[in-house]
């Protein structure tokens, strides 16, 4: 098996992780799952960077030791990764004994070749980003966080970075894939071409760090320390760089990082490796920032979003999907709770969830809960199969290029086509005609097969939901065990027992969910001492609503395509209502006023953004609007003029 070694940055363990911290990790987890499905032997490393002056100061403010602080915060990272379903294979902490060995070995190799010397450093340094800002004593602000850099003057050990200017430029020229995206590569080339200065790689003013060999008054500069963690995590110390896992996986195939740390990874890190005579990683991909309130998420500014409320209210798959679909990877992207909930309802609940729910419902109702034996495929089935093949190809091309949003768009071509296929073939109508049973079997087989393909394609992005869908389709194992090169139309075996329909992504009421998320985030901030978020204004009184309140009620024109009594009740009818973009199942208490057959073809008003509920064990996805007579009997709201399906009432 070809190997694929993928890393996140080692996250600075000075505070609680947030959505911005999780972004890179979620992307890497998705990529690792995808590469396994491509047949690769994947090593996926993450971890925590636990040294430096910022850690030492943060611990002092809390009245605890640096070791206690990093232990606590490292556990927070591990717990959050577990909640998000992050399936890493390797985890490294820079306070581990094995990492001390790695860093000191790297230093000795560089020193033996003449790349390390002792000198005096004077200049400005940002402790928050561990960044040398200026070699001048003049006041200067950090270009990353904007805070004033501190003046430093002390005896340090230096690394001859200047000796690697030409070797680095030659490497960038020979390996254009080394820095991605391409515009980031151009930034680095300009920086290196302007000239490199030697950098300090030790500190005397702090004590929380890896001790310098033969000179215990010094500890290592945090970036020389942290970057070496990519070696430690796969066994460099155990094999001294000669064998074992290290020989199997190094060099890294992709270091996935945020753009603010590109210089350290694309300039310093390859120079450190060259000095130690170790191979360079193949690709460093620097993605953009995840912006919140138009700024990079920052714990000190209070403009952060936390993952835990999203996971509890919508599930981890919702956050994974939103970040990969909403943000063009490599560029800056805006994070919005409202956009997250909108994506959840529209894409996951309405599109994918509704396709799964009604397909499984019809398999249970019309096929005794089994995958039917299909008849000859017609043009509609051939078109659906062709869309599945095209989506697979486009998805793989996009994911190979780290274009995750484009890959998900390709998958959604199949989701949309499968939903439209059911609307056009109308299996609920075929079920009532004995002569149409072979055609019904072909239609439901095709819908179920589309779901099987989708479960495999979406497994890297939605691991929990697709695993459940896989089980409901009667498949053994997990969809991630399917090799993508073997995936093709027609793999669903007739006679397979399917499970009951259940909402993979139940619709939610946006305003209620947003209020609950805000309250949960405020509680997290109170517990961590973070700045409070601005208060959200509330309605002035219970008896009146604003026009914005009314606009949140989404009412659509629908046409009833099928109706039947709900077993065990004389009041409820189960309706299949076409709202233009999809077919909705709605349970309505109108059986006392309307017979099922007289409802077919009637155009009604449907509230489509209600949270799903179960009535007598039957799921209802919406509500039919009706007036009430004095005797309490309902009268459906309808239209005297021709109105297109799906038109919104305003």
Secondary structure, DSSP 8 states (H G I E B T S, - for coil): --EEEEEEEEEETTS---HHHHHHHHHHHHHHHHHHHTT-EEEEEEEEE--SHHHHHHHHHHTS-HHHHHHHHHHHHHHHHHHTT---SEEEETTSHHHHHHHHHHHHHHHHTT-EEEEEEEEEEETTTTEEEESSSS--B-TTT--B-EEEEEEEEEE-GGGGHHHHHHHHHH-GGGEESHHHHHHHHHHHHT----EE-EESS--SS-B-TT-TT-EE-HHHHHHTHHHHTTTHHHHTTSSHHHHHH-S-SEEEEEGGGHHIIIIIHHHHHHHTT----S-EEEE--EEETTEE--TTTT----HHHHHHHH-HHHHHHHHHHHS-TTS-EE--HHHHHHHIIIIIIIIIIHHHHHHHHHHHHHSTTB--------HHHHHHHHHHHHHHHHHHHHHHTT-HHHHHHHHHHHHHHHHHHHHHH-HHHHTT-GGGHHHHHHHHHHHHHHHHHHHHHHTTTSHHHHHHHHHHTT--S-GGGS-GGG--TT-S-TT-B------SS----HHHHHHHHHHHHHHHHHHHT----------S-SS---HHHHHTS-EEEEEEEEEEE-TT-SS-EEEEEE-SSSEEEEEES-TTT--HHHHTT-EEEEE-SS--EEETTEEE-SEE-EEE-TTS-EEE---SS---TT-B--
